Amino acid sequence: MAKKAVATLHEGSSDGRAYSKVIKMVKNPKNGAYSFDEHMVPNEDVKDFFK
């Protein structure tokens, strides 16, 4: 079942491959704890996300 579900995601247009999931670790200034900031961004904007 999983293979069929994955295969159907790749059919059709390739718009899904134009995006990447990026994860950045962000420090909370209040208590010093770290959290993760996750976004789906276009492949062209990945470097700008980390700046």
HUZIZI-V590887 format. One record per residue. N is the residue number from 0. RES is the residue in three letters. SS is DSSP state (a for helix, b for strand, c for the rest). BURIAL is 1 if it has 9 or more other ideal C-beta (glycine too) atoms within 8 Angstrom, else 0. Layout:
# HUZIZI-V590887
n=N res=RES ss=SS burial=BURIAL
n=N res=RES ss=SS burial=BURIAL
This chain:
# HUZIZI-V590887
n=0 res=MET ss=c burial=0
n=1 res=ALA ss=a burial=0
n=2 res=LYS ss=a burial=0
n=3 res=LYS ss=a burial=0
n=4 res=ALA ss=a burial=0
n=5 res=VAL ss=a burial=0
n=6 res=ALA ss=a burial=0
n=7 res=THR ss=a burial=0
n=8 res=LEU ss=a burial=0
n=9 res=HIS ss=a burial=0
n=10 res=GLU ss=c burial=0
n=11 res=GLY ss=c burial=0
n=12 res=SER ss=c burial=0
n=13 res=SER ss=c burial=0
n=14 res=ASP ss=a burial=0
n=15 res=GLY ss=a burial=0
n=16 res=ARG ss=a burial=0
n=17 res=ALA ss=a burial=0
n=18 res=TYR ss=b burial=1
n=19 res=SER ss=b burial=0
n=20 res=LYS ss=b burial=0
n=21 res=VAL ss=b burial=1
n=22 res=ILE ss=b burial=0
n=23 res=LYS ss=b burial=1
n=24 res=MET ss=b burial=0
n=25 res=VAL ss=b burial=0
n=26 res=LYS ss=b burial=0
n=27 res=ASN ss=c burial=1
n=28 res=PRO ss=c burial=0
n=29 res=LYS ss=c burial=0
n=30 res=ASN ss=c burial=0
n=31 res=GLY ss=c burial=0
n=32 res=ALA ss=c burial=0
n=33 res=TYR ss=b burial=0
n=34 res=SER ss=b burial=0
n=35 res=PHE ss=b burial=0
n=36 res=ASP ss=b burial=0
n=37 res=GLU ss=b burial=0
n=38 res=HIS ss=b burial=0
n=39 res=MET ss=b burial=0
n=40 res=VAL ss=b burial=1
n=41 res=PRO ss=b burial=0
n=42 res=ASN ss=a burial=0
n=43 res=GLU ss=a burial=0
n=44 res=ASP ss=a burial=0
n=45 res=VAL ss=a burial=1
n=46 res=LYS ss=a burial=0
n=47 res=ASP ss=a burial=0
n=48 res=PHE ss=a burial=1
n=49 res=PHE ss=a burial=0
n=50 res=LYS ss=c burial=0
